[in-house]
């Protein structure tokens, strides 16, 4: 195939040459792109001699173009000869068609011979040193480089390492060009060598090198085709970088489906990358984690290439290259690398968001404002600089962690110089600098932290929700059945058995929606990391109970509030290093994230050891801003809750992190929307603790069914303190209207449910009814009801889109008799009453 | 050219909407029609749980095989006097398009009569009644067998103001 292509190209070349006007050497420039194509194809077919010939032609043309006056005729004849030679070659080598094809089809993965590989490695090493000490303008160095490259080319050709061959050829032509054109930029060749190295390491592991290295080749050949007239860029280059067209391009229906899949998968992948990167920062040598980061990038690259999402493809590809070198042990990922990979993740997220927007609008979104090239340059620079040995050695990291001191490390390093095969950890143990116990413990920890890969199935959340719904229905149907069969003993037993199965099934269905909170916590680590860098404070984040499982929907509810609170803790809570030291606190601030289950609720605590909330200042601030009159008797909790009021901020200055006074009220609303509660406790100078509690699941509620006149309501059990029938002596009124009941010395305001809901106007005597004492946010009220009907679990149903937002109702529940009961939102009722 | 195609498309659309099968029902002796494709099912009267703090025409919610759906009394919606429900009273469950996809809503009517095939030529434009009657949600009037049936655009009946009012009750 390639062969035919070459034949056509050469034909074209000779025609064009004949047509070109000898008196106008400029016209020769149109031959260059053709030459480049032929050259590329020859290289692919490993026809080195022919490729060289092409290069020669090219050089002559370039010379003509450069100095048109010199010996045009002579050059032209030389060109003519060379080209006719090519054409005649074509004819003669027609027979060798098969042979050529053979060389190409020969396996890309020959069984590597160690000695050959060593040879290549040596050459590469030599080349590396040469490049390292290269001074511009020194021809001898370039000569040495050429020699080394020739060695490489020879060995790789002999052994059929096609990829190495190809790259070396490109490198060589670049070096040749350096000599000719006095180019001093060694960056492309560095890239080339890094690429060669990684190919080599793959060969050693007998793995196929499957990565796209075309950009490196391009980099090497761009200079190579750069002719005196820069506007004469080759057609391929233009097609490689399609400029975003002015009008948005329509996305076809088929593509949309693939794109949707890609977006959801990529977003998930990027999230795992983030989490893993942070893991990696703690343990930079762990190849498994690097692999875990590498794979998603690889997937994104592959799919985006297929979908021709150029920017995503390029960026993920470059990042992948960096990681691949890290994976093959060229260097360790340090903070700089982590920062930049995170940047790349963020950019990719932006790009993918654009794609997502594109899906929803049906048109390709313009992403030209998102700059990937500078980021790619950064990545590439980093890769080269790290490969050159600027990486932070393991020992240094150990020192940083406080495991060993610098002196120990130095001695260990000296020993390592003598015994290069030994690992630093091993030496340290042998030299009794670190106890084997410690190392073993660390190793154990490392092993424990390794994630167990359990085979998983991806299911759309819609299906899961449906399953949960139906499981809920089944519970209802089952309890209806139980009521009807209660007087039939034999059936009763079967129904009981059914009940057991149904309950188990429902539990499983529920647990399927549960995910560990770890992923959310991990995001917080990233946040704290970024914030502490930005503010110059040293803050560590500890997590406790990150394996606690919570409902998927709660995770979504949790994220925003947590971000806000962590920001607050970092910005306002934890003090600067100097002021911490003054107070005798450790310089490093600490934020603890804690998650645990407690009585059907999941509790999340965010605790910092910062300066704590200043009660007096909060009080003053609230007074001056008119939130309170200043005469109130307020409990500590009430004072702390002031910060949850809209527009309340005690921050003296506004930073870009927080302090604009919007925030905590948003946090509160966000949490309460999901039936959560937020409590604050704090002590001045010691720290603040925010406690968020959410119901374990948002789908089921433990409730008490009550009757008020003919209406039935479900009161969430969690809110109920007690229910009792008040005595006449416990009933008081204020001005004949405000009603209260006394319960063991507490005076509790009474709410008449039929009153607030206008279901009936009859005024029942309190002593004839029951009161249920309910609590929300430390406030108590007594709900006046007629009858308690029983306690059960209720599946919460939305009342439908139109009725969703009715205050004081949390939703509907299907009762055992098939009717719909309304679930009361206690907090909503309180605010409803206080407003009326 | 484009204008022409637009007009054609528009006519096509309106005809396809208007011609077709209609479920007719009674409200205070008036006959109404409702595009059959909008109707999911018809159920007899079942217990409705009333919802406090909502407009009067919202009767409440019912349990439709595990789904909670709101029910609207069309008499009250059209400002007619309410009557006691009888055994002829029905709930027509319709599927309406809203911003958040399709939703099921039940509408209480006096009685369901029949399914009719109504052709375009039998349908007349809605006359205007001035300010006292909003005819926005009336597709047209069908004259059949000497009687007039009022064809409703149920999406408009239940969507526009209602969602706005409901959101306001918050």
Interface residues (C-beta under 8 A of the other chain):
Chain A: X469 X470 X472 X473 X476 X711 X712 X756 X757 X758 X759 X797 X798 X799 X800 X801 X802 X803 X805 X806 X807 X808 X809 X812 X814 X818 X819 X820 X821 X822
Chain B: X47 X49 X50 X51 X52 X53 X54 X58 X60 X61 X62 X63 X65 X66 X67 X68 X69 X70 X98 X100 X103 X104 X105 X162 X163 X166 X167 X169 X170
